[in-house]
Amino acid sequence: MTIGIVGLPNVGKSTMFNALTKNQVLAANYPFATIEPNVGVVPLPDERLTRLSEIFSSERILNATVDFVDIAGIVRGASEGEGLGNQFLANIREADAICQVIRGFVDDDVVHVDGKISPADDIDTINTELILADLQTLEKARPRIEKEVKGKRAPAEQLTAIDAATEILEGGRTLYQAMQADKFDVSALRELQLMTVKPFLYVFNVDDEVLADEDKKNEMRALVAPVEAIFLDAKFESELAELDEEEAREMLESTGQEESGLDQLARVGFDTLGLQTYLTAGPKESRAWTIPKGATAPRRPESSIPTSRRASSRPKSYRSTISTRTVRWLLRSPPARSGWKARTTSWSTATSWSSGLTS
Ligand code: GDP
């Protein structure tokens, strides 16, 4: 599953995407991830894996991953084919979620396409293009579906859903906003591949002062609520991604940040895609596996697994499912773990361990 990065020109998309690709996982460790030039496959941070790898003396750690796709720039009029309009819309259709980068930094040397820095207007411009594209799709589909409903080849709810969606979009809201705020049900519209039903996340590319200014951040949060906003300084993240782990931690600490913006982005992105992990550990590797939220292990999101690999991408021989309590104990009391460890072999632990467990 992928997250498409969109945003107006000169907001820092490429800078952020470059930082993501510098930060990306080694292809050799992830044989079933296709790493293409416009895709950044980044690790989902998980301290529990580090602890598990210490406990089991694992040879390697395999984090879950989040795929970000760099989507060519959007400009006003994209829905009518302006700029790279059509290509842009086709790329968005393929993404499972949309990450909009919004410019919050001020720099007179970097022009803003609209001549002023206004996060609210930027969000509006992108939303408007996606809304217009969806309205076109609905308008095109309506006569066909009306015929099908008359001929009893489609359920009447489909037509009702088209009209309700049209009304929401004409009111200037995305369908995702309506899903979030009013539990608008889009199930009858699935075949139309609408763009504004996709989950959104927002990255505000800001400078130091804004990062430290909760009031300013709250103003920006209010623009996208209830969707979570991420604040980062793309230039800084790009520099951070070039350092080794130790140096990066020092640099982060010096700025008073606990987590890098890219780590936050990976976490929120993973959550937005509706995914969770479960963990396995042994001497060979400590690993986070991706499953849809609410699913039991081991089930990966089918759409992201090439058919030929579906069976083989599961852990082959894990022996027992251990309880959350045992995992907690293992993590809390490393000295007591050796006896337990001796009774387990290679794929020794598997637990459906949702993100709720953090300590
Ligand atoms: P894109 O068109 O959205 O891909 O934007 P780019 O990533 O190419 O950035 C446009 C310009 O803004 C470049 O000159 C970047 O160096 C600069 N830039 C990007 N992020 C920041 C930032 O956080 N602060 C400042 N001051 N400049 C930035």
Residues whose N, C-alpha, C, O or C-beta is under 5 A from the ligand:
A	BS01	GDP	L8 P9 N10 V11 G12 K13 S14 T15 F105 V106 D107 V110 N205 V206 D233 A234 K235
